[in-house]
Amino acid sequence: AVVSTQSTGMYIQDNTCVVNGTHKVSLEDAIELAAIRVQIQFGNHDENKHKKGFLDMKELLPPEYRKVQGIEKKIYAEHRKLMGMTELNGKLRYIKHCRELKTYGVTFFLVKKKKKKKKKK
């Protein structure tokens, strides 16, 4: 139960960082992570239920990939490969994938440089 609770917390945090763009991911990574999230949330692929328009891209993808043509179809293609994956195994796989990202564990800060004031003569 401890593993489940810890992995759920890490999964939620990692998912938030992917979807809001904190973790920079390639299109391929974004599709794979979205497919894992669909498996966690909705279970095995069901042709009758998982059709165009069913998924909310704002919950699955970083902003730069939400409008990519055919993205939902690509997510479903990856989702089909995950048949039988349990919720816990899905969360662990999502976390493992995120840990392999170059930006994992990195925090970015916006830094502004102040200009020196000129002395008046």
N, C-alpha and C positions, 0 to 999 in steps of 0.2 A: 504493500500500500504506500510505503514511503517513496519508492521508486516512481510509482504512478503519480503521486502528488508533486514530487520534484520535477518530473519530466513534463507534467502539465504546465507548471509555472514557467519553465524554461521554453517550452513550446510557444506559449502565449507571448512571451517576451521576444523570442526570435521572430515569430510571425509578424508581430507589430513592427519590428525593425525592417523586415523585408517589405511589407506593404506600404509603410510610410517613406521608404527610400533610404533609410539610415544605412542598411546593408545594401551596397551596390551589387546587383546581380546581373548576369547576362540574360538574354531572352530565354535561352535554353534552361538555365537555372530557375528562372521565374516560372516557366511552364511546369517543370518537374516539381517544384515546391507547391505550386498551386494544385497540381494533381494529387499530391500527398494530402494536402489540406482537404480536398474534396473527398478523398477516401476516409479520412478521419471523421469528417462532418456528416457525410451522407452514406458511407459504406460502399459496397461493391457497385460497379457501374450497372445501370439499368437503362436499356435503350428507350423504354417507355417514359422514364422520368427525366433522364439526363439529355435534354434536347436544347437546341439553341435558345438562349434567353433565360434559361434556368439559373445560371450562375451570375452572381453579382461580382463583377470584375474589381470593384472598389474594395472588396473584402479579400481578394485573392492576389492582386498584382500591384507592383509599384506603379505610380502614375504614368511613367514613360511607356508602359506596355499595355495599358488598358484599352487603347483604341487600335491595336495592331489587328489588321484584317485576318480573320480566321483563327484568332487566338483561342476562342472557346473550343473549337474543334480540335486544336492541338492539345489542349488541356485534357479533353475527353480521351484522346488517343493514348496519352500517358496514363490516365486514370484507369483505363481498361487493363493495363499491365499490372496493376496493383491488386487484382482480385484476390480476396482471401486475407488481405493484410488487416490485422486487428488495429483498433484505435491506439493502443499503447505502442505497438510496433511502428505504427505510422508516426506517432509523436517522436519516438526515438530516432527514426530515420530522418525526420525533418530537422531535428536538433543536430544530428551528425552532419547532414548536408550543410547546414548553416555554419557549423564549426570549421568547415573546410573553405569557407569564403575568405577572401583576402582581408575584408573589413571586419571580420569577427573579432570582438573584443576591443575594437578601436572606437574611441569617442572623438568626434569632430567638434571643434569650437570655431566660431567665427571670430577672427581677430582683426581689429581695426588699429591702424597705426596713427597716432596723433602727430600732427604737424607741430613743429616747434614754433612758438610765437616769436616774431621779429621784435627786437628791442627798438623802441622809439628813441630818436636822438634829440 
